[in-house]
Amino acid sequence: MINLQVRHESGTVVAGSEHGVAWDESLAEIDRSQFPMLAGVCPFADAVFNTWQIPMLLEELDRLPAARGGPWVDAVRALCRTAEEGSHRYVWFVGD
């Protein structure tokens, strides 16, 4: 399970989500040319999205086929909004 967080640049966790991303075929086999932001998410490492990358991540979520979605998509959207509400905030996908 990949946990979802918003962190300040100091490392302080600003927000988290009860919904994580289950690593299955939904993201493991995603087309890197169509979804470069989501393709960077790995179950064994952290992926961090900054202010410039968050709009691209949100755009990819808009195009994500329903079969690859789930509650985690809404959770990521909410965390992106939280990150955008303050400065020096990042959306983290926290792997094992």
TIMI-2910 file (N, C-alpha, C, CB; in pm, 1 decimal, decimal comma, always signed):
<rs>
+----------+----------+----------+----------+----------+----------+----------+----------+----------+----------+----------+----------+------+
!      n_x !      n_y !      n_z !     ca_x !     ca_y !     ca_z !      c_x !      c_y !      c_z !     cb_x !     cb_y !     cb_z ! resn !
+----------+----------+----------+----------+----------+----------+----------+----------+----------+----------+----------+----------+------+
!    +83,8 !   -118,3 !     +0,0 !     +0,0 !     +0,0 !     +0,0 !    +88,0 !   +124,2 !     +0,0 !    -95,2 !     +0,0 !   +121,3 !  Met !
!    +57,6 !   +216,1 !    -86,7 !   +129,4 !   +343,0 !    -94,9 !    +47,3 !   +447,5 !    -20,1 !   +154,2 !   +386,1 !   -244,4 !  Ile !
!   +106,7 !   +509,2 !    +81,4 !    +37,4 !   +610,9 !   +159,7 !    +44,8 !   +745,5 !    +88,7 !    +97,4 !   +621,1 !   +301,3 !  Asn !
!    -50,5 !   +831,5 !   +120,2 !    -60,7 !   +962,8 !    +57,6 !    -50,3 !  +1071,4 !   +163,7 !   -193,0 !   +976,3 !    -21,0 !  Leu !
!    +34,0 !  +1172,5 !   +136,3 !    +53,6 !  +1281,2 !   +231,9 !    +80,8 !  +1412,1 !   +159,2 !   +168,8 !  +1248,7 !   +327,7 !  Gln !
!    +58,5 !  +1520,4 !   +231,4 !   +110,2 !  +1651,6 !   +192,6 !   +211,1 !  +1687,5 !   +300,3 !     -5,3 !  +1761,9 !   +178,5 !  Val !
!   +330,7 !  +1725,7 !   +255,5 !   +434,9 !  +1765,2 !   +349,3 !   +485,7 !  +1904,8 !   +313,8 !   +551,0 !  +1662,7 !   +348,9 !  Arg !
!   +520,2 !  +1978,1 !   +418,4 !   +587,7 !  +2106,2 !   +402,3 !   +733,7 !  +2075,7 !   +369,8 !   +574,2 !  +2196,4 !   +531,8 !  His !
!   +804,1 !  +2170,9 !   +310,0 !   +944,2 !  +2147,0 !   +275,4 !  +1030,1 !  +2114,0 !   +397,2 !  +1000,9 !  +2267,9 !   +204,7 !  Glu !
!   +983,3 !  +2150,6 !   +516,2 !  +1055,3 !  +2117,9 !   +639,7 !  +1042,3 !  +1970,7 !   +676,4 !  +1004,3 !  +2203,7 !   +754,4 !  Ser !
!   +950,7 !  +1900,4 !   +608,6 !   +926,5 !  +1759,2 !   +638,9 !   +802,9 !  +1735,5 !   +722,8 !  +1044,5 !  +1701,8 !   +709,1 !  Gly !
!   +745,2 !  +1841,5 !   +776,8 !   +624,3 !  +1830,3 !   +857,2 !   +509,3 !  +1780,5 !   +771,2 !   +588,9 !  +1965,3 !   +921,7 !  Thr !
!   +437,8 !  +1679,2 !   +821,4 !   +321,1 !  +1629,2 !   +749,9 !   +205,1 !  +1725,4 !   +775,3 !   +284,8 !  +1483,3 !   +794,8 !  Val !
!   +153,5 !  +1784,4 !   +668,1 !    +44,7 !  +1881,5 !   +675,5 !    -89,5 !  +1810,9 !   +671,5 !    +54,7 !  +1983,3 !   +561,3 !  Val !
!    -99,2 !  +1705,7 !   +590,6 !   -224,0 !  +1630,2 !   +575,8 !   -191,4 !  +1490,1 !   +527,1 !   -322,0 !  +1701,3 !   +477,4 !  Ala !
!   -281,0 !  +1399,5 !   +557,0 !   -268,9 !  +1262,1 !   +510,1 !   -404,2 !  +1213,6 !   +464,3 !   -212,3 !  +1170,2 !   +620,0 !  Gly !
!   -408,1 !  +1092,3 !   +418,0 !   -533,4 !  +1035,1 !   +370,9 !   -550,7 !   +895,1 !   +426,2 !   -538,4 !  +1033,1 !   +217,8 !  Ser !
!   -674,5 !   +860,6 !   +455,0 !   -702,8 !   +724,2 !   +498,5 !   -699,1 !   +628,5 !   +380,0 !   -839,4 !   +717,0 !   +568,7 !  Glu !
!   -707,4 !   +683,7 !   +260,3 !   -701,8 !   +601,6 !   +139,2 !   -560,0 !   +600,8 !    +85,6 !   -800,3 !   +653,8 !    +31,6 !  His !
!   -509,1 !   +483,4 !    +63,9 !   -379,6 !   +469,6 !     +0,0 !   -399,2 !   +416,9 !   -140,9 !   -287,1 !   +376,5 !    +81,4 !  Gly !
!   -289,9 !   +397,0 !   -207,8 !   -294,3 !   +343,8 !   -343,1 !   -251,5 !   +198,4 !   -336,8 !   -203,3 !   +425,7 !   -440,3 !  Val !
!   -342,6 !   +109,5 !   -372,2 !   -306,7 !    -31,9 !   -379,0 !   -225,6 !    -53,9 !   -505,3 !   -433,4 !   -123,6 !   -376,7 !  Ala !
!   -110,4 !   -116,1 !   -490,2 !    -24,8 !   -138,5 !   -607,3 !    -69,0 !   -266,6 !   -675,7 !   +126,2 !   -146,3 !   -567,0 !  Trp !
!   -132,1 !   -251,5 !   -787,7 !   -177,3 !   -365,5 !   -867,0 !   -160,6 !   -329,5 !  -1013,5 !   -325,8 !   -403,5 !   -834,6 !  Asp !
!   -227,4 !   -398,6 !  -1098,1 !   -216,8 !   -371,8 !  -1241,0 !   -261,4 !   -230,2 !  -1277,2 !   -298,9 !   -472,4 !  -1318,4 !  Glu !
!   -340,9 !   -166,4 !  -1190,8 !   -391,8 !    -32,1 !  -1220,1 !   -279,7 !    +66,4 !  -1250,4 !   -474,4 !    +19,0 !  -1103,3 !  Ser !
!   -174,9 !    +64,0 !  -1171,3 !    -64,7 !   +155,7 !  -1194,2 !    +60,6 !    +86,1 !  -1244,7 !    -33,6 !   +229,7 !  -1068,2 !  Leu !
!    +76,4 !    -40,1 !  -1214,2 !   +198,1 !   -111,9 !  -1252,4 !   +216,9 !   -116,0 !  -1403,1 !   +195,0 !   -253,1 !  -1197,7 !  Ala !
!   +110,0 !   -122,6 !  -1476,8 !   +119,9 !   -137,1 !  -1621,5 !    +68,5 !    -13,8 !  -1695,7 !    +43,0 !   -259,7 !  -1666,2 !  Glu !
!    +74,1 !   +100,7 !  -1631,1 !    +22,8 !   +222,8 !  -1691,7 !   +115,6 !   +268,4 !  -1805,5 !     +8,3 !   +334,2 !  -1585,0 !  Ile !
!    +58,4 !   +325,7 !  -1907,4 !   +133,1 !   +371,7 !  -2024,1 !   +213,9 !   +496,8 !  -1987,4 !    +36,8 !   +401,0 !  -2143,1 !  Asp !
!   +344,7 !   +482,0 !  -1984,2 !   +433,0 !   +591,9 !  -1943,9 !   +423,6 !   +713,0 !  -2037,0 !   +576,4 !   +543,1 !  -1939,0 !  Arg !
!   +393,8 !   +689,2 !  -2162,5 !   +385,6 !   +802,4 !  -2255,3 !   +257,8 !   +883,9 !  -2234,4 !   +392,1 !   +752,6 !  -2399,7 !  Ser !
!   +153,1 !   +820,3 !  -2185,2 !    +26,3 !   +889,1 !  -2160,0 !    +14,9 !   +942,8 !  -2017,3 !    -88,9 !   +795,3 !  -2187,5 !  Gln !
!    +82,9 !   +878,0 !  -1924,3 !    +71,7 !   +911,5 !  -1782,2 !   +210,4 !   +919,7 !  -1717,4 !    -15,5 !   +807,1 !  -1708,9 !  Phe !
!   +294,8 !  +1013,7 !  -1759,6 !   +431,2 !  +1018,1 !  -1706,0 !   +439,4 !  +1048,1 !  -1556,4 !   +509,8 !  +1120,7 !  -1780,0 !  Pro !
!   +346,9 !  +1125,7 !  -1503,6 !   +349,3 !  +1155,1 !  -1359,7 !   +315,0 !  +1029,8 !  -1279,5 !   +250,3 !  +1269,6 !  -1325,5 !  Met !
!   +203,9 !   +965,5 !  -1314,0 !   +161,9 !   +845,2 !  -1242,6 !   +257,7 !   +729,1 !  -1264,9 !    +22,3 !   +805,3 !  -1285,5 !  Leu !
!   +323,0 !   +726,1 !  -1379,8 !   +418,8 !   +619,1 !  -1407,6 !   +539,5 !   +628,0 !  -1314,7 !   +464,4 !   +624,9 !  -1553,7 !  Ala !
!   +561,6 !   +744,5 !  -1256,3 !   +673,1 !   +761,5 !  -1164,1 !   +645,9 !   +710,9 !  -1023,9 !   +710,0 !   +904,2 !  -1157,4 !  Gly !
!   +523,4 !   +670,0 !   -996,7 !   +488,5 !   +619,0 !   -864,1 !   +535,1 !   +473,6 !   -853,4 !   +334,4 !   +630,4 !   -838,0 !  Val !
!   +604,9 !   +443,8 !   -745,2 !   +662,2 !   +310,8 !   -723,8 !   +622,8 !   +261,2 !   -584,7 !   +817,7 !   +313,5 !   -739,8 !  Cys !
!   +589,9 !   +132,9 !   -571,4 !   +549,1 !    +83,0 !   -439,8 !   +663,7 !    +72,5 !   -339,8 !   +485,0 !    -51,2 !   -455,0 !  Pro !
!   +787,4 !    +80,0 !   -385,9 !   +902,7 !    +59,8 !   -298,3 !   +983,1 !   +186,2 !   -272,4 !   +992,3 !    -43,7 !   -356,8 !  Phe !
!   +933,7 !   +298,8 !   -320,9 !  +1005,1 !   +425,2 !   -303,1 !   +903,8 !   +538,4 !   -294,2 !  +1105,5 !   +450,0 !   -419,5 !  Ala !
!   +949,6 !   +654,8 !   -254,9 !   +862,5 !   +771,4 !   -246,8 !   +861,5 !   +844,9 !   -380,0 !   +907,6 !   +865,6 !   -133,5 !  Asp !
!   +747,2 !   +901,8 !   -412,0 !   +734,7 !   +991,0 !   -527,6 !   +679,5 !  +1122,5 !   -474,7 !   +641,4 !   +929,6 !   -640,9 !  Ala !
!   +742,6 !  +1232,8 !   -514,7 !   +707,3 !  +1364,5 !   -463,7 !   +669,8 !  +1454,0 !   -580,8 !   +824,0 !  +1426,3 !   -381,7 !  Val !
!   +557,8 !  +1524,8 !   -565,6 !   +510,1 !  +1615,3 !   -670,2 !   +511,5 !  +1757,8 !   -616,9 !   +367,3 !  +1575,7 !   -718,1 !  Phe !
!   +577,0 !  +1846,6 !   -691,4 !   +589,9 !  +1985,5 !   -647,9 !   +482,1 !  +2073,4 !   -712,7 !   +730,2 !  +2039,3 !   -682,1 !  Asn !
!   +489,3 !  +2201,4 !   -686,0 !   +390,0 !  +2298,0 !   -733,8 !   +372,2 !  +2294,8 !   -884,9 !   +429,2 !  +2436,9 !   -691,0 !  Thr !
!   +480,0 !  +2275,4 !   -958,5 !   +473,4 !  +2271,6 !  -1104,7 !   +417,2 !  +2139,8 !  -1155,5 !   +611,1 !  +2294,9 !  -1164,1 !  Trp !
!   +437,6 !  +2031,7 !  -1081,6 !   +394,8 !  +1899,7 !  -1125,2 !   +250,6 !  +1867,3 !  -1086,3 !   +486,6 !  +1795,8 !  -1068,2 !  Gln !
!   +199,3 !  +1929,2 !   -982,7 !    +63,6 !  +1898,8 !   -935,2 !    -42,0 !  +1919,6 !  -1044,3 !    +30,1 !  +1985,8 !   -814,2 !  Ile !
!    -40,6 !  +2029,0 !  -1121,0 !   -140,3 !  +2042,2 !  -1228,0 !   -132,2 !  +1929,4 !  -1332,0 !   -122,9 !  +2176,3 !  -1297,4 !  Pro !
!    -10,6 !  +1884,0 !  -1360,7 !     +4,9 !  +1773,2 !  -1455,6 !    -49,5 !  +1643,6 !  -1396,8 !   +152,7 !  +1755,5 !  -1494,4 !  Met !
!    -26,8 !  +1622,6 !  -1268,2 !    -80,4 !  +1504,5 !  -1200,0 !   -232,8 !  +1507,0 !  -1203,7 !    -30,0 !  +1497,8 !  -1053,6 !  Leu !
!   -292,0 !  +1622,5 !  -1173,7 !   -438,8 !  +1634,7 !  -1175,4 !   -495,2 !  +1610,3 !  -1315,3 !   -481,5 !  +1773,8 !  -1125,6 !  Leu !
!   -426,2 !  +1658,5 !  -1416,3 !   -471,2 !  +1637,7 !  -1553,4 !   -467,7 !  +1489,1 !  -1589,4 !   -384,4 !  +1718,4 !  -1651,2 !  Glu !
!   -365,5 !  +1418,8 !  -1543,1 !   -359,2 !  +1274,6 !  -1567,8 !   -472,2 !  +1202,0 !  -1495,6 !   -223,5 !  +1218,3 !  -1523,3 !  Glu !
!   -504,2 !  +1244,5 !  -1375,6 !   -615,4 !  +1181,6 !  -1302,8 !   -747,0 !  +1201,6 !  -1376,9 !   -626,2 !  +1239,0 !  -1160,3 !  Leu !
!   -763,3 !  +1317,4 !  -1443,0 !   -884,5 !  +1343,4 !  -1521,7 !   -897,8 !  +1245,1 !  -1637,5 !   -883,3 !  +1487,0 !  -1575,3 !  Asp !
!   -785,9 !  +1201,5 !  -1691,6 !   -786,5 !  +1111,5 !  -1806,8 !   -777,4 !   +963,3 !  -1769,7 !   -673,0 !  +1146,4 !  -1897,5 !  Arg !
!   -758,1 !   +935,8 !  -1644,0 !   -740,3 !   +797,5 !  -1599,0 !   -869,0 !   +718,2 !  -1621,3 !   -699,3 !   +793,3 !  -1449,5 !  Leu !
!   -861,5 !   +604,1 !  -1689,8 !   -981,6 !   +522,1 !  -1709,6 !  -1040,8 !   +478,8 !  -1575,1 !   -948,5 !   +398,0 !  -1795,5 !  Pro !
!  -1171,8 !   +474,0 !  -1567,1 !  -1241,2 !   +439,9 !  -1442,2 !  -1193,2 !   +307,8 !  -1383,6 !  -1391,2 !   +433,5 !  -1465,9 !  Ala !
!  -1160,3 !   +213,0 !  -1467,5 !  -1115,2 !    +82,0 !  -1420,5 !   -983,5 !    +90,5 !  -1342,9 !  -1099,2 !    -12,6 !  -1538,5 !  Ala !
!   -907,6 !   +195,9 !  -1365,0 !   -779,9 !   +213,0 !  -1295,9 !   -791,3 !   +306,2 !  -1175,1 !   -675,7 !   +266,8 !  -1392,4 !  Arg !
!   -909,9 !   +356,1 !  -1150,5 !   -930,5 !   +451,3 !  -1042,8 !   -969,3 !   +385,4 !   -912,3 !  -1034,8 !   +549,6 !  -1081,5 !  Gly !
!  -1040,1 !   +459,2 !   -832,2 !  -1083,3 !   +413,5 !   -700,7 !  -1082,1 !   +531,2 !   -605,4 !   -992,9 !   +299,0 !   -648,2 !  Gly !
!  -1107,7 !   +505,4 !   -476,5 !  -1109,7 !   +613,9 !   -377,3 !   -979,0 !   +691,3 !   -368,8 !  -1142,2 !   +558,1 !   -242,0 !  Pro !
!   -868,7 !   +628,8 !   -405,4 !   -740,3 !   +696,4 !   -397,1 !   -733,5 !   +817,6 !   -489,9 !   -628,6 !   +599,6 !   -430,2 !  Trp !
!   -806,8 !   +814,0 !   -602,2 !   -804,0 !   +925,8 !   -697,0 !   -862,0 !  +1050,9 !   -630,8 !   -883,2 !   +890,6 !   -826,5 !  Val !
!   -974,8 !  +1037,2 !   -563,6 !  -1034,0 !  +1151,4 !   -493,1 !   -943,2 !  +1197,5 !   -379,5 !  -1173,3 !  +1115,0 !   -438,3 !  Asp !
!   -877,5 !  +1102,5 !   -313,5 !   -786,1 !  +1137,9 !   -205,1 !   -668,6 !  +1219,2 !   -258,4 !   -735,4 !  +1011,3 !   -133,6 !  Ala !
!   -614,4 !  +1180,4 !   -372,3 !   -503,1 !  +1255,3 !   -431,5 !   -549,7 !  +1394,9 !   -471,1 !   -445,5 !  +1180,6 !   -554,7 !  Val !
!   -668,0 !  +1405,3 !   -529,8 !   -721,6 !  +1536,7 !   -567,0 !   -731,9 !  +1628,6 !   -444,5 !   -860,1 !  +1521,1 !   -633,5 !  Arg !
!   -784,0 !  +1575,0 !   -336,1 !   -799,6 !  +1653,7 !   -213,1 !   -663,6 !  +1697,5 !   -159,1 !   -875,5 !  +1572,3 !   -106,0 !  Ala !
!   -566,6 !  +1609,0 !   -162,5 !   -434,2 !  +1644,4 !   -113,7 !   -366,6 !  +1747,1 !   -204,6 !   -347,6 !  +1519,6 !   -102,1 !  Leu !
!   -392,2 !  +1738,9 !   -332,9 !   -338,9 !  +1839,2 !   -425,7 !   -395,3 !  +1976,9 !   -391,6 !   -372,5 !  +1801,7 !   -572,7 !  Cys !
!   -524,8 !  +1983,1 !   -361,5 !   -585,4 !  +2111,1 !   -322,2 !   -520,1 !  +2163,9 !   -194,6 !   -738,2 !  +2095,2 !   -301,4 !  Arg !
!   -497,8 !  +2074,0 !    -97,7 !   -433,0 !  +2114,4 !    +27,3 !   -292,6 !  +2167,2 !     +0,8 !   -427,3 !  +1996,6 !   +125,6 !  Thr !
!   -220,2 !  +2100,7 !    -86,4 !    -84,5 !  +2145,4 !   -119,2 !    -86,5 !  +2282,5 !   -185,6 !    -15,1 !  +2043,7 !   -210,9 !  Ala !
!   -184,8 !  +2306,3 !   -269,5 !   -193,5 !  +2433,0 !   -341,5 !   -237,9 !  +2548,5 !   -252,2 !   -288,9 !  +2419,4 !   -457,7 !  Glu !
!   -291,9 !  +2518,5 !   -134,9 !   -340,3 !  +2623,1 !    -44,3 !   -228,5 !  +2692,1 !    +33,1 !   -438,9 !  +2564,4 !    +53,0 !  Glu !
!   -110,6 !  +2636,0 !    +32,2 !     +0,5 !  +2695,4 !   +105,5 !   +127,3 !  +2691,1 !    +22,6 !    +22,0 !  +2623,5 !   +238,5 !  Gly !
!   +229,0 !  +2756,9 !    +73,6 !   +355,5 !  +2756,5 !     +0,4 !   +447,1 !  +2646,8 !    +53,9 !   +424,9 !  +2894,1 !    +10,5 !  Ser !
!   +537,4 !  +2604,8 !    -31,0 !   +638,7 !  +2505,3 !     +4,0 !   +577,0 !  +2372,3 !    +48,1 !   +728,1 !  +2559,3 !   +114,4 !  His !
!   +470,6 !  +2332,3 !    -18,5 !   +403,5 !  +2205,7 !    +12,3 !   +415,8 !  +2111,9 !   -107,3 !   +253,7 !  +2229,0 !    +48,7 !  Arg !
!   +425,1 !  +1982,9 !    -75,9 !   +445,7 !  +1880,5 !   -176,5 !   +350,3 !  +1763,6 !   -151,7 !   +592,2 !  +1832,7 !   -176,1 !  Tyr !
!   +304,9 !  +1701,4 !   -258,2 !   +223,2 !  +1580,4 !   -247,5 !   +317,9 !  +1461,3 !   -253,4 !   +114,0 !  +1573,0 !   -361,7 !  Val !
!   +308,9 !  +1377,1 !   -152,6 !   +396,2 !  +1259,2 !   -141,5 !   +314,6 !  +1131,5 !   -158,1 !   +470,2 !  +1258,2 !     -5,1 !  Trp !
!   +364,6 !  +1041,3 !   -240,3 !   +319,7 !   +903,0 !   -246,4 !   +429,8 !   +827,0 !   -172,0 !   +297,4 !   +849,9 !   -398,6 !  Phe !
!   +398,7 !   +773,5 !    -54,7 !   +500,5 !   +713,5 !    +31,3 !   +497,1 !   +561,7 !    +16,1 !   +478,7 !   +754,1 !   +179,6 !  Val !
!   +600,4 !   +507,1 !    -48,0 !   +610,3 !   +362,9 !    -67,8 !   +665,9 !   +292,9 !    +55,8 !   +697,8 !   +332,4 !   -188,5 !  Gly !
!   +673,8 !   +162,1 !    +47,7 !   +724,2 !    +82,2 !   +161,9 !   +869,3 !   +106,9 !   +190,1 !   +703,9 !    -64,7 !   +136,6 !  Asp !
+----------+----------+----------+----------+----------+----------+----------+----------+----------+----------+----------+----------+------+
</rs>
